[in-house]
Amino acid sequence: MTQIKVTLSGGPAELIERHREWTVDSIGEVAKVSFGAGYEHFSHDGGYTTTGSGDRVPVFAWCGRTRVAE
């Protein structure tokens, strides 16, 4: 299956500094990024951006977080 490169937007600043670019299997999925003691969730908000290399990629906006169950 082909991975789709996306840009993450919003959420914790430290996470975005480290993981601005992400890959997903489908533009319709919610990207779940492990961070700290939980997961940050990002979904496609309909927007696109152009990367420094000129690629047009979907923007996945932060939509919430969940904690890891203990």
N, C-alpha and C positions, 0 to 999 in steps of 0.2 A: 504494500500500500504506500502511496506517495504521502510524504509529510508536507504540510503547508506551513511556511514560515509566517509568523504573525508578530506584531508589536504589542506589548502589554502597556496599558495606561492606567494610572491610578494605583491605589493600594499603598502599602508601606514603601517609603522612599528607599530604604535599604534594599528591598527586594528588587525594585525597578532599576536601581543602579547596577545590580548584578545580573538581572535576567530581563532586560528590556526586550530582547528577542526570544521567541519561544517557538516551538513547533507543535502542531496539532494534526490529528488524522482527518478532521472534518471541520469546516467553518461553522457548522451548526452545534458543535459540542461546547461544553464548558471546560476551559483549561483549568486544571487543578494543580497548583504549584505548592510544593512542600516548603513551609517557611516557619521557623521557630517551632512552637508547639502546636502547629496546626497547618491548615491549607488555605491559601488565598485562591479565590475563584475569579475567573475572568471570562467574559463572553463577548461575542462579536456585536458591536453596537451599530453596525451598518457603515461605519467609516473606514477609510483607507488612508494610508500615508505613503510617502515615497522615501525610501532609505537613502543613505549616503551613496550607495552604489547604483542608485537609479531604479531599484525594484519597487513596484507598487504592491504593498502588503496590507492585509486587513488589520484593523486596530481592535484589540480585545480589551474592553474596559473592565475595571475591577467591579465585581458585583456582590462580594461578600467573603466571609471567612468561616471556617469551621475549625473546631479544636480536635486534637487527637484524643480519642477516648482512653481513659486510664484503666 
